[in-house]
Amino acid sequence: MTRLLHRAMVYADERAFLDATIPFLHEGLVAGEVVLAVAPASSLDLLRRTLGTGDVEFRDAACWYAQPTRTIAAYSSFIDHNPGRRLRVLAEPGWEGGTPAEISEWTRYESIVNQAFAQVDASVLCLYDARGTAADVLDGALRTHPELLGDSGPHANAAYTDPATVYAEIDGRPLPPVPPDAYAMPVDDIDLRRLRAFIGDHAGRHGISSARLHDLLVATTEVATNAIRHGLPPVTCRTWADNGDVVVDVTDGGHWTPEGLPGFLPPDPFVRAGFGLWGVRMLCPLVQLRTGPGGTDIRLRVRTR
Amino acid sequence: MDSWFAERSVGQMLPGDHAWFSYSSQEEQDYVIGAFLRDGLLTADKVIYVTDADPHELPGLRGSDGFDLDSYLRTGQLAVLPRSETCLTAGVLDPGRMAASFEDALARAERDRFRGVRITADMTWAIRQRSGRLRVLDCEAGVDAAIAPSTTAMAICQVDRRSCTRDELAALKETHEVLVGADPEFDDGVLTITRTFAPRGLRLTGELDGARHTVFAEALHSVTAQGGDIHLNLRDLRFIDLGALNMMAGAAIRMASRGSLILDEPPPDLTEVVQLVGGPMHPWLKIGTGARP
């Protein structure tokens, strides 16, 4: 039995936002729940002005929703810090749009919430501002919340789609082809210093900052190490710049069948299995994984600043 | 660190080196002096230890298996010289006598056609004598005059830093051009792993990825097996992969009831990674400053 209540509401103006959120937060405070509001700065201001400071914990969505795996880690940590308490979360991610791949990963994230936090005793109300949100983002939200909050109150969502179906659809879309001007390097040795020099050289030409390059080198090393240790040759690394980002793509010939939610959830510190791919997802804003009989393809994307 | 000092590991010492070694535990003394003595004996150097201790109780040679100490003593390759015969006059350190003894020992070793000569003495007792600090400084000047011009001899003056004041340590350090420390446990030109003793742990230099997980695991295991806080100094580690960080987190959890694992002086980029992915590993993995305990 699922204990999580995961509801979405698409609002069109400030009045509708307040009519939905203020009673929602009040109800939690009266019931003695732990109440968290994550929203863009403008919404937080509005909530604080209307609600007073009270016992609500406020977090800025710009930081909290920086990239899906970090968001899951932030909620996991919030849950762990409030054991045995009922939680109430107002969540307005504030995503206005993005590339199709980014939007897909946020849709996946909303779907993962249903699966990963199913047994958490919590009411979550996700808000989407109809005025500035891309249609694809809204479409994703409508398929990943079991309930919707409308003018006449909450009701079951007929468009809700099972998480496994959502993941399969996203993972079934082929990655865009590698551009012809990408640089390629075969990887045949577990000693990956040459690979790091190769990535550093090419990423450096695109003006990547030292911190972002370091993230990329750690992530690339991890993915290439797994390809060498667990995949099959040939292992190839390609890199190119795209729209101001640096992309690294690692392919190998192995047929990997990932189980569960590979690398999306924080590892159990006492088991620590799955730490590597999770770390890669924490470091890179976008990680795409495609597997099949033809081989495994992992594509990483980092910003240059 | 003052720039006119050379820092060398004990295995890199050169003829003419008159080196300074201050230890903070018997473990550290065993590790460094043991290497100095064993390397000398195995490469057919004459090895001279000035001490009143029993030859079987020398640092680093205590109870060492497979080492036939008695045969080295019998052949004279290892000489353990009591203080009364080398450096005391009326029970007090006599700098002139010590310098003369060293020169005599060098001449004899040359006559006996040893390839090289290694001399060491622990001077901690002498510093604690009346006006000991001045006498020891005098003595160091004499030893330096004997060793520095030599093309075959090297010497290590030892002091237990726990028995000395800061001023005494600084004054003694100034009379030596070479500071000697532990040999790396592993060094392949890419990654260097060196034991540290104050604080206890490992210093990692270079790059650490999957190609060197096995050697790192061994070093980490041996240093964490003894219990107590362990410090990994990462100041000169240019790269570490997630696998090695995961191994550190695992070690930190295993040793949690007996002490902490502290990552000292990680470069800023690495600090960011540790804070980002180390989140779920907290509070086991700690970041520290590398200060002496």
Interface residues (C-beta under 8 A of the other chain):
Chain A: A73 S76 S77 D189 I190 D191 L192 R193 R196 S210 A211 H214 D215 L217 V218 T221 E222 T225 I228 R229 P266 P267 D268 P269 F270 R272 F275 G276 W278 G279 V280 M282 L283
Chain B: V190 E207 D209 G210 A211 F239 D241 L242 G243 L245 N246 A249 G250 I253 P268 D269 L270 E272 V273 L276 V277 G279 P280 M281 W284
